[in-house]
Amino acid sequence: MLNLGLLLIRLVIGILFIGHGAQKLFGWFGGYGLKGTGGWFDSIGMKPGVTMALLAGLAELIGGILFALGLLTPLAGIMIAGTMVMAIVKVHFSNGLWATSNGYEYNLTLLAVAMGVVLTGPGLYSLDAFLF
């Protein structure tokens, strides 16, 4: 059951991060694409905005794909965790903990899940287990 649980966690979190990366990079799923996201990044002091949006989008997209597949899981988890640390520091921390106030509760949860899987391992149903 542990391995099925890890697979479920990896798939849900990985697919959600793939979607978030696609929002930033391509404007899919209601996102604003590089130009729109880059403009917002500029407005919160993350400059140059388009470059930072590209890096965040790639980290989310590639990290999400790797995480879902259970491939290079430590790298995937660090990519996901890195984007969540930046979201906490640059956007949500000043609003406090709770998501109801646009706080960092959700980002902290995703950070904990990603690092928990990194520390636990991706499970038997992963490409890491198959390849390594």
Disulfide bonds with the S-S distance in Angstrom:
none
